[in-house]
């Protein structure tokens, strides 16, 4: 079994952005607005993110990320970067 932190390495940077916003509890629509992407693109990215984790369901992916201090720390750094990039 792959360790959870290495799962992030399997995701594209944009998929990591999506995951970092999923962890905040944002809906697909809210993520699309925040990243300036189409909702259909977000749905595909959410699906890819969920496939990468060894659990089923969005809530379980989010819980795993919140409970793993390394993943949570990296996702917080991604969110800071996203926040700084906004005009």
Biopython code that builds the backbone (N, CA, C, O; Angstrom):
import numpy as np
from Bio.PDB.StructureBuilder import StructureBuilder

atoms = [
    (1, "UNK", "N", (0.839, -1.190, 0.000)),
    (1, "UNK", "CA", (0.000, 0.000, 0.000)),
    (1, "UNK", "C", (0.882, 1.250, 0.000)),
    (1, "UNK", "O", (1.874, 1.321, 0.724)),
    (2, "UNK", "N", (0.515, 2.209, -0.801)),
    (2, "UNK", "CA", (1.265, 3.464, -0.905)),
    (2, "UNK", "C", (0.982, 4.322, 0.330)),
    (2, "UNK", "O", (-0.144, 4.354, 0.827)),
    (3, "UNK", "N", (2.009, 5.012, 0.819)),
    (3, "UNK", "CA", (1.738, 5.841, 1.994)),
    (3, "UNK", "C", (1.012, 7.115, 1.572)),
    (3, "UNK", "O", (1.196, 7.618, 0.463)),
    (4, "UNK", "N", (0.195, 7.616, 2.471)),
    (4, "UNK", "CA", (-0.717, 8.709, 2.148)),
    (4, "UNK", "C", (-0.013, 9.953, 1.627)),
    (4, "UNK", "O", (-0.495, 10.589, 0.689)),
    (5, "UNK", "N", (1.127, 10.309, 2.225)),
    (5, "UNK", "CA", (1.811, 11.527, 1.801)),
    (5, "UNK", "C", (2.263, 11.425, 0.350)),
    (5, "UNK", "O", (2.220, 12.415, -0.382)),
    (6, "UNK", "N", (2.691, 10.256, -0.068)),
    (6, "UNK", "CA", (3.155, 10.069, -1.444)),
    (6, "UNK", "C", (2.020, 10.158, -2.451)),
    (6, "UNK", "O", (2.256, 10.375, -3.640)),
    (7, "UNK", "N", (0.792, 9.991, -1.983)),
    (7, "UNK", "CA", (-0.355, 10.124, -2.883)),
    (7, "UNK", "C", (-0.360, 11.508, -3.508)),
    (7, "UNK", "O", (-0.683, 11.655, -4.687)),
    (8, "UNK", "N", (-0.006, 12.517, -2.738)),
    (8, "UNK", "CA", (0.008, 13.880, -3.280)),
    (8, "UNK", "C", (0.960, 14.003, -4.460)),
    (8, "UNK", "O", (0.721, 14.785, -5.380)),
    (9, "UNK", "N", (2.038, 13.230, -4.432)),
    (9, "UNK", "CA", (2.993, 13.263, -5.545)),
    (9, "UNK", "C", (2.392, 12.699, -6.830)),
    (9, "UNK", "O", (2.870, 13.001, -7.924)),
    (10, "UNK", "N", (1.355, 11.890, -6.704)),
    (10, "UNK", "CA", (0.701, 11.314, -7.873)),
    (10, "UNK", "C", (-0.281, 12.286, -8.520)),
    (10, "UNK", "O", (-0.702, 12.087, -9.660)),
    (11, "UNK", "N", (-0.639, 13.328, -7.795)),
    (11, "UNK", "CA", (-1.606, 14.303, -8.299)),
    (11, "UNK", "C", (-0.899, 15.457, -8.997)),
    (11, "UNK", "O", (0.206, 15.847, -8.618)),
    (12, "UNK", "N", (-1.550, 15.995, -10.018)),
    (12, "UNK", "CA", (-1.010, 17.180, -10.675)),
    (12, "UNK", "C", (-1.117, 18.368, -9.716)),
    (12, "UNK", "O", (-1.894, 18.324, -8.762)),
    (13, "UNK", "N", (-0.349, 19.418, -9.961)),
    (13, "UNK", "CA", (-0.487, 20.610, -9.099)),
    (13, "UNK", "C", (-1.920, 21.140, -9.045)),
    (13, "UNK", "O", (-2.376, 21.570, -7.986)),
    (14, "UNK", "N", (-2.626, 21.115, -10.160)),
    (14, "UNK", "CA", (-4.009, 21.618, -10.172)),
    (14, "UNK", "C", (-4.925, 20.686, -9.383)),
    (14, "UNK", "O", (-5.839, 21.146, -8.698)),
    (15, "UNK", "N", (-4.683, 19.378, -9.477)),
    (15, "UNK", "CA", (-5.464, 18.434, -8.670)),
    (15, "UNK", "C", (-5.196, 18.659, -7.186)),
    (15, "UNK", "O", (-6.107, 18.528, -6.367)),
    (16, "UNK", "N", (-3.961, 18.993, -6.832)),
    (16, "UNK", "CA", (-3.643, 19.310, -5.440)),
    (16, "UNK", "C", (-4.378, 20.567, -4.995)),
    (16, "UNK", "O", (-4.844, 20.649, -3.858)),
    (17, "UNK", "N", (-4.484, 21.555, -5.900)),
    (17, "UNK", "CA", (-5.258, 22.764, -5.592)),
    (17, "UNK", "C", (-6.705, 22.398, -5.273)),
    (17, "UNK", "O", (-7.278, 22.871, -4.291)),
    (18, "UNK", "N", (-7.288, 21.545, -6.125)),
    (18, "UNK", "CA", (-8.676, 21.118, -5.932)),
    (18, "UNK", "C", (-8.822, 20.400, -4.596)),
    (18, "UNK", "O", (-9.755, 20.675, -3.842)),
    (19, "UNK", "N", (-7.911, 19.490, -4.301)),
    (19, "UNK", "CA", (-7.967, 18.760, -3.033)),
    (19, "UNK", "C", (-7.873, 19.711, -1.844)),
    (19, "UNK", "O", (-8.585, 19.544, -0.854)),
    (20, "UNK", "N", (-7.003, 20.699, -1.941)),
    (20, "UNK", "CA", (-6.842, 21.626, -0.815)),
    (20, "UNK", "C", (-8.140, 22.382, -0.540)),
    (20, "UNK", "O", (-8.427, 22.716, 0.609)),
    (21, "UNK", "N", (-8.918, 22.651, -1.574)),
    (21, "UNK", "CA", (-10.199, 23.341, -1.395)),
    (21, "UNK", "C", (-11.300, 22.366, -0.985)),
    (21, "UNK", "O", (-12.225, 22.746, -0.266)),
    (22, "UNK", "N", (-11.212, 21.124, -1.430)),
    (22, "UNK", "CA", (-12.154, 20.100, -0.969)),
    (22, "UNK", "C", (-12.074, 19.953, 0.548)),
    (22, "UNK", "O", (-13.090, 19.800, 1.226)),
    (23, "UNK", "N", (-10.848, 20.001, 1.067)),
    (23, "UNK", "CA", (-10.627, 19.839, 2.509)),
    (23, "UNK", "C", (-11.291, 20.970, 3.297)),
    (23, "UNK", "O", (-11.645, 20.793, 4.463)),
    (24, "UNK", "N", (-11.456, 22.113, 2.669)),
    (24, "UNK", "CA", (-12.152, 23.230, 3.322)),
    (24, "UNK", "C", (-13.667, 23.048, 3.308)),
    (24, "UNK", "O", (-14.397, 23.838, 3.907)),
    (25, "UNK", "N", (-14.137, 22.006, 2.623)),
    (25, "UNK", "CA", (-15.573, 21.752, 2.552)),
    (25, "UNK", "C", (-16.260, 22.450, 1.402)),
    (25, "UNK", "O", (-17.488, 22.533, 1.359)),
    (26, "UNK", "N", (-15.472, 22.950, 0.471)),
    (26, "UNK", "CA", (-16.057, 23.659, -0.663)),
    (26, "UNK", "C", (-16.739, 22.688, -1.623)),
    (26, "UNK", "O", (-16.284, 21.560, -1.813)),
    (27, "UNK", "N", (-17.833, 23.144, -2.222)),
    (27, "UNK", "CA", (-18.530, 22.357, -3.239)),
    (27, "UNK", "C", (-17.769, 22.455, -4.558)),
    (27, "UNK", "O", (-16.871, 23.282, -4.710)),
    (28, "UNK", "N", (-18.137, 21.609, -5.498)),
    (28, "UNK", "CA", (-17.501, 21.686, -6.822)),
    (28, "UNK", "C", (-17.698, 23.063, -7.442)),
    (28, "UNK", "O", (-16.778, 23.606, -8.054)),
    (29, "UNK", "N", (-18.879, 23.625, -7.289)),
    (29, "UNK", "CA", (-19.167, 24.948, -7.845)),
    (29, "UNK", "C", (-18.275, 26.017, -7.208)),
    (29, "UNK", "O", (-17.746, 26.885, -7.902)),
    (30, "UNK", "N", (-18.116, 25.948, -5.904)),
    (30, "UNK", "CA", (-17.268, 26.918, -5.198)),
    (30, "UNK", "C", (-15.803, 26.768, -5.619)),
    (30, "UNK", "O", (-15.090, 27.759, -5.771)),
    (31, "UNK", "N", (-15.367, 25.533, -5.802)),
    (31, "UNK", "CA", (-13.988, 25.292, -6.251)),
    (31, "UNK", "C", (-13.795, 25.855, -7.651)),
    (31, "UNK", "O", (-12.780, 26.491, -7.934)),
    (32, "UNK", "N", (-14.764, 25.624, -8.524)),
    (32, "UNK", "CA", (-14.685, 26.144, -9.892)),
    (32, "UNK", "C", (-14.563, 27.667, -9.882)),
    (32, "UNK", "O", (-13.740, 28.232, -10.602)),
    (33, "UNK", "N", (-15.374, 28.320, -9.075)),
    (33, "UNK", "CA", (-15.309, 29.779, -8.968)),
    (33, "UNK", "C", (-13.959, 30.234, -8.426)),
    (33, "UNK", "O", (-13.368, 31.183, -8.941)),
    (34, "UNK", "N", (-13.475, 29.563, -7.397)),
    (34, "UNK", "CA", (-12.217, 29.958, -6.761)),
    (34, "UNK", "C", (-11.025, 29.801, -7.700)),
    (34, "UNK", "O", (-10.084, 30.593, -7.659)),
    (35, "UNK", "N", (-11.071, 28.774, -8.545)),
    (35, "UNK", "CA", (-9.934, 28.505, -9.431)),
    (35, "UNK", "C", (-10.138, 29.035, -10.843)),
    (35, "UNK", "O", (-9.231, 28.964, -11.673)),
    (36, "UNK", "N", (-11.318, 29.562, -11.117)),
    (36, "UNK", "CA", (-11.594, 30.089, -12.452)),
    (36, "UNK", "C", (-11.677, 28.994, -13.508)),
    (36, "UNK", "O", (-11.265, 29.196, -14.650)),
    (37, "UNK", "N", (-12.206, 27.846, -13.129)),
    (37, "UNK", "CA", (-12.333, 26.720, -14.055)),
    (37, "UNK", "C", (-13.799, 26.368, -14.253)),
    (37, "UNK", "O", (-14.659, 26.781, -13.474)),
    (38, "UNK", "N", (-14.076, 25.601, -15.299)),
    (38, "UNK", "CA", (-15.435, 25.130, -15.545)),
    (38, "UNK", "C", (-15.776, 24.018, -14.556)),
    (38, "UNK", "O", (-14.904, 23.270, -14.114)),
    (39, "UNK", "N", (-17.048, 23.928, -14.222)),
    (39, "UNK", "CA", (-17.506, 22.912, -13.288)),
    (39, "UNK", "C", (-17.199, 21.511, -13.814)),
    (39, "UNK", "O", (-16.885, 20.617, -13.029)),
    (40, "UNK", "N", (-17.284, 21.308, -15.109)),
    (40, "UNK", "CA", (-16.994, 19.984, -15.676)),
    (40, "UNK", "C", (-15.534, 19.604, -15.445)),
    (40, "UNK", "O", (-15.228, 18.436, -15.207)),
    (41, "UNK", "N", (-14.647, 20.566, -15.513)),
    (41, "UNK", "CA", (-13.231, 20.316, -15.240)),
    (41, "UNK", "C", (-13.023, 19.944, -13.781)),
    (41, "UNK", "O", (-12.229, 19.057, -13.466)),
    (42, "UNK", "N", (-13.729, 20.616, -12.903)),
    (42, "UNK", "CA", (-13.608, 20.327, -11.473)),
    (42, "UNK", "C", (-14.117, 18.922, -11.173)),
    (42, "UNK", "O", (-13.509, 18.200, -10.383)),
    (43, "UNK", "N", (-15.223, 18.529, -11.793)),
    (43, "UNK", "CA", (-15.755, 17.175, -11.563)),
    (43, "UNK", "C", (-14.731, 16.115, -11.944)),
    (43, "UNK", "O", (-14.551, 15.134, -11.223)),
    (44, "UNK", "N", (-14.068, 16.308, -13.065)),
    (44, "UNK", "CA", (-13.042, 15.355, -13.506)),
    (44, "UNK", "C", (-11.891, 15.328, -12.513)),
    (44, "UNK", "O", (-11.405, 14.255, -12.154)),
    (45, "UNK", "N", (-11.455, 16.488, -12.070)),
    (45, "UNK", "CA", (-10.335, 16.562, -11.130)),
    (45, "UNK", "C", (-10.695, 15.951, -9.777)),
    (45, "UNK", "O", (-9.873, 15.261, -9.175)),
    (46, "UNK", "N", (-11.901, 16.192, -9.299)),
    (46, "UNK", "CA", (-12.337, 15.599, -8.034)),
    (46, "UNK", "C", (-12.347, 14.074, -8.166)),
    (46, "UNK", "O", (-11.921, 13.368, -7.252)),
    (47, "UNK", "N", (-12.824, 13.578, -9.283)),
    (47, "UNK", "CA", (-12.837, 12.137, -9.511)),
    (47, "UNK", "C", (-11.416, 11.575, -9.468)),
    (47, "UNK", "O", (-11.176, 10.544, -8.838)),
    (48, "UNK", "N", (-10.466, 12.252, -10.139)),
    (48, "UNK", "CA", (-9.070, 11.788, -10.144)),
    (48, "UNK", "C", (-8.473, 11.815, -8.746)),
    (48, "UNK", "O", (-7.756, 10.895, -8.354)),
    (49, "UNK", "N", (-8.767, 12.862, -7.997)),
    (49, "UNK", "CA", (-8.268, 12.963, -6.622)),
    (49, "UNK", "C", (-8.795, 11.796, -5.802)),
    (49, "UNK", "O", (-8.038, 11.139, -5.087)),
    (50, "UNK", "N", (-10.083, 11.541, -5.904)),
    (50, "UNK", "CA", (-10.691, 10.482, -5.111)),
    (50, "UNK", "C", (-10.162, 9.107, -5.506)),
    (50, "UNK", "O", (-10.037, 8.227, -4.655)),
    (51, "UNK", "N", (-9.854, 8.916, -6.775)),
    (51, "UNK", "CA", (-9.282, 7.636, -7.225)),
    (51, "UNK", "C", (-7.892, 7.388, -6.646)),
    (51, "UNK", "O", (-7.490, 6.237, -6.471)),
    (52, "UNK", "N", (-7.167, 8.443, -6.353)),
    (52, "UNK", "CA", (-5.786, 8.313, -5.887)),
    (52, "UNK", "C", (-5.701, 7.817, -4.442)),
    (52, "UNK", "O", (-4.687, 7.249, -4.038)),
    (53, "UNK", "N", (-6.755, 8.030, -3.673)),
    (53, "UNK", "CA", (-6.719, 7.674, -2.253)),
    (53, "UNK", "C", (-7.283, 6.278, -2.011)),
    (53, "UNK", "O", (-8.158, 5.820, -2.746)),
    (54, "UNK", "N", (-6.775, 5.601, -0.972)),
    (54, "UNK", "CA", (-7.199, 4.225, -0.693)),
    (54, "UNK", "C", (-8.498, 4.129, 0.106)),
    (54, "UNK", "O", (-8.711, 3.164, 0.840)),
    (55, "UNK", "N", (-9.361, 5.130, -0.038)),
    (55, "UNK", "CA", (-10.655, 5.123, 0.648)),
    (55, "UNK", "C", (-11.737, 5.478, -0.357)),
    (55, "UNK", "O", (-11.450, 6.024, -1.422)),
    (56, "UNK", "N", (-12.977, 5.168, -0.017)),
    (56, "UNK", "CA", (-14.096, 5.472, -0.911)),
    (56, "UNK", "C", (-14.865, 6.672, -0.403)),
    (56, "UNK", "O", (-15.204, 6.745, 0.778)),
    (57, "UNK", "N", (-15.141, 7.610, -1.286)),
    (57, "UNK", "CA", (-15.989, 8.735, -0.960)),
    (57, "UNK", "C", (-15.235, 10.012, -0.624)),
    (57, "UNK", "O", (-14.138, 9.995, -0.065)),
    (58, "UNK", "N", (-15.858, 11.094, -0.980)),
    (58, "UNK", "CA", (-15.273, 12.424, -0.778)),
    (58, "UNK", "C", (-15.011, 12.717, 0.694)),
    (58, "UNK", "O", (-13.951, 13.230, 1.052)),
    (59, "UNK", "N", (-15.979, 12.392, 1.542)),
    (59, "UNK", "CA", (-15.838, 12.684, 2.970)),
    (59, "UNK", "C", (-14.654, 11.921, 3.551)),
    (59, "UNK", "O", (-13.894, 12.474, 4.345)),
    (60, "UNK", "N", (-14.491, 10.665, 3.167)),
    (60, "UNK", "CA", (-13.385, 9.869, 3.697)),
    (60, "UNK", "C", (-12.039, 10.391, 3.205)),
    (60, "UNK", "O", (-11.060, 10.366, 3.951)),
    (61, "UNK", "N", (-11.977, 10.863, 1.962)),
    (61, "UNK", "CA", (-10.739, 11.462, 1.459)),
    (61, "UNK", "C", (-10.392, 12.692, 2.292)),
    (61, "UNK", "O", (-9.248, 12.867, 2.711)),
    (62, "UNK", "N", (-11.388, 13.537, 2.526)),
    (62, "UNK", "CA", (-11.170, 14.757, 3.316)),
    (62, "UNK", "C", (-10.736, 14.406, 4.736)),
    (62, "UNK", "O", (-9.799, 15.006, 5.263)),
    (63, "UNK", "N", (-11.404, 13.449, 5.352)),
    (63, "UNK", "CA", (-11.027, 13.054, 6.715)),
    (63, "UNK", "C", (-9.607, 12.515, 6.767)),
    (63, "UNK", "O", (-8.856, 12.836, 7.689)),
    (64, "UNK", "N", (-9.233, 11.705, 5.797)),
    (64, "UNK", "CA", (-7.874, 11.175, 5.759)),
    (64, "UNK", "C", (-6.866, 12.324, 5.680)),
    (64, "UNK", "O", (-5.839, 12.309, 6.359)),
    (65, "UNK", "N", (-7.171, 13.309, 4.848)),
    (65, "UNK", "CA", (-6.260, 14.457, 4.696)),
    (65, "UNK", "C", (-6.164, 15.274, 5.972)),
    (65, "UNK", "O", (-5.084, 15.738, 6.336)),
    (66, "UNK", "N", (-7.273, 15.451, 6.644)),
    (66, "UNK", "CA", (-7.275, 16.231, 7.883)),
    (66, "UNK", "C", (-6.540, 15.510, 9.010)),
    (66, "UNK", "O", (-5.926, 16.147, 9.866)),
    (67, "UNK", "N", (-6.604, 14.198, 9.006)),
    (67, "UNK", "CA", (-5.972, 13.415, 10.076)),
    (67, "UNK", "C", (-4.482, 13.201, 9.861)),
    (67, "UNK", "O", (-3.750, 12.938, 10.815)),
    (68, "UNK", "N", (-4.031, 13.308, 8.631)),
    (68, "UNK", "CA", (-2.615, 13.093, 8.325)),
    (68, "UNK", "C", (-1.904, 14.441, 8.378)),
    (68, "UNK", "O", (-2.131, 15.297, 7.523)),
    (69, "UNK", "N", (-1.047, 14.632, 9.377)),
    (69, "UNK", "CA", (-0.429, 15.954, 9.578)),
    (69, "UNK", "C", (0.439, 16.388, 8.403)),
    (69, "UNK", "O", (0.527, 17.583, 8.120)),
    (70, "UNK", "N", (1.080, 15.453, 7.716)),
    (70, "UNK", "CA", (1.931, 15.823, 6.581)),
    (70, "UNK", "C", (1.096, 16.295, 5.393)),
    (70, "UNK", "O", (1.411, 17.305, 4.764)),
    (71, "UNK", "N", (0.033, 15.557, 5.093)),
    (71, "UNK", "CA", (-0.853, 15.963, 4.001)),
    (71, "UNK", "C", (-1.509, 17.286, 4.340)),
    (71, "UNK", "O", (-1.555, 18.193, 3.508)),
    (72, "UNK", "N", (-2.015, 17.402, 5.558)),
    (72, "UNK", "CA", (-2.700, 18.625, 5.969)),
    (72, "UNK", "C", (-1.767, 19.833, 5.864)),
    (72, "UNK", "O", (-2.180, 20.894, 5.395)),
    (73, "UNK", "N", (-0.530, 19.680, 6.290)),
    (73, "UNK", "CA", (0.436, 20.784, 6.217)),
    (73, "UNK", "C", (0.694, 21.190, 4.764)),
    (73, "UNK", "O", (0.747, 22.377, 4.444)),
    (74, "UNK", "N", (0.852, 20.204, 3.898)),
    (74, "UNK", "CA", (1.106, 20.527, 2.488)),
    (74, "UNK", "C", (-0.106, 21.210, 1.868)),
    (74, "UNK", "O", (0.050, 22.157, 1.097)),
    (75, "UNK", "N", (-1.304, 20.750, 2.190)),
    (75, "UNK", "CA", (-2.511, 21.367, 1.643)),
    (75, "UNK", "C", (-2.695, 22.791, 2.162)),
    (75, "UNK", "O", (-3.175, 23.657, 1.429)),
    (76, "UNK", "N", (-2.321, 23.042, 3.408)),
    (76, "UNK", "CA", (-2.384, 24.407, 3.940)),
    (76, "UNK", "C", (-1.426, 25.319, 3.175)),
    (76, "UNK", "O", (-1.761, 26.468, 2.884)),
    (77, "UNK", "N", (-0.241, 24.814, 2.849)),
    (77, "UNK", "CA", (0.726, 25.601, 2.073)),
    (77, "UNK", "C", (0.174, 25.902, 0.686)),
    (77, "UNK", "O", (0.355, 27.006, 0.172)),
    (78, "UNK", "N", (-0.488, 24.943, 0.086)),
    (78, "UNK", "CA", (-1.093, 25.150, -1.239)),
    (78, "UNK", "C", (-2.168, 26.220, -1.150)),
    (78, "UNK", "O", (-2.247, 27.092, -2.016)),
    (79, "UNK", "N", (-3.003, 26.163, -0.103)),
    (79, "UNK", "CA", (-4.058, 27.173, 0.041)),
    (79, "UNK", "C", (-3.473, 28.568, 0.231)),
    (79, "UNK", "O", (-4.006, 29.541, -0.302)),
    (80, "UNK", "N", (-2.377, 28.673, 0.988)),
    (80, "UNK", "CA", (-1.722, 29.988, 1.153)),
    (80, "UNK", "C", (-1.242, 30.506, -0.194)),
    (80, "UNK", "O", (-1.400, 31.687, -0.505)),
    (81, "UNK", "N", (-0.660, 29.626, -0.987)),
    (81, "UNK", "CA", (-0.168, 30.010, -2.317)),
    (81, "UNK", "C", (-1.334, 30.477, -3.201)),
    (81, "UNK", "O", (-1.220, 31.472, -3.916)),
    (82, "UNK", "N", (-2.437, 29.759, -3.144)),
    (82, "UNK", "CA", (-3.624, 30.144, -3.931)),
    (82, "UNK", "C", (-4.150, 31.507, -3.493)),
    (82, "UNK", "O", (-4.528, 32.334, -4.323)),
    (83, "UNK", "N", (-4.169, 31.729, -2.195)),
    (83, "UNK", "CA", (-4.667, 32.984, -1.642)),
    (83, "UNK", "C", (-3.777, 34.167, -2.090)),
    (83, "UNK", "O", (-4.274, 35.237, -2.443)),
    (84, "UNK", "N", (-2.475, 33.944, -2.063)),
    (84, "UNK", "CA", (-1.530, 34.990, -2.474)),
    (84, "UNK", "C", (-1.628, 35.292, -3.963)),
    (84, "UNK", "O", (-1.356, 36.414, -4.390)),
    (85, "UNK", "N", (-2.014, 34.297, -4.751)),
    (85, "UNK", "CA", (-2.083, 34.468, -6.202)),
    (85, "UNK", "C", (-3.334, 35.216, -6.639)),
    (85, "UNK", "O", (-3.399, 35.699, -7.769)),
    (86, "UNK", "N", (-4.326, 35.317, -5.765)),
    (86, "UNK", "CA", (-5.553, 36.031, -6.123)),
    (86, "UNK", "C", (-5.279, 37.522, -6.196)),
    (86, "UNK", "O", (-4.535, 38.072, -5.383)),
    (87, "UNK", "N", (-5.896, 38.178, -7.192)),
    (87, "UNK", "CA", (-5.701, 39.640, -7.330)),
    (87, "UNK", "C", (-6.375, 40.420, -6.240)),
    (87, "UNK", "O", (-6.300, 41.648, -6.223)),
]
sb = StructureBuilder()
sb.init_structure("model")
sb.init_model(0)
sb.init_chain("A")
sb.init_seg("    ")
for serial, (resi, resn, name, xyz) in enumerate(atoms, 1):
    if name == "N":
        sb.init_residue(resn, " ", resi, " ")
    sb.init_atom(name, np.array(xyz, "f"), 0.0, 1.0, " ", f" {name:<3s}", serial, name[0])
structure = sb.get_structure()
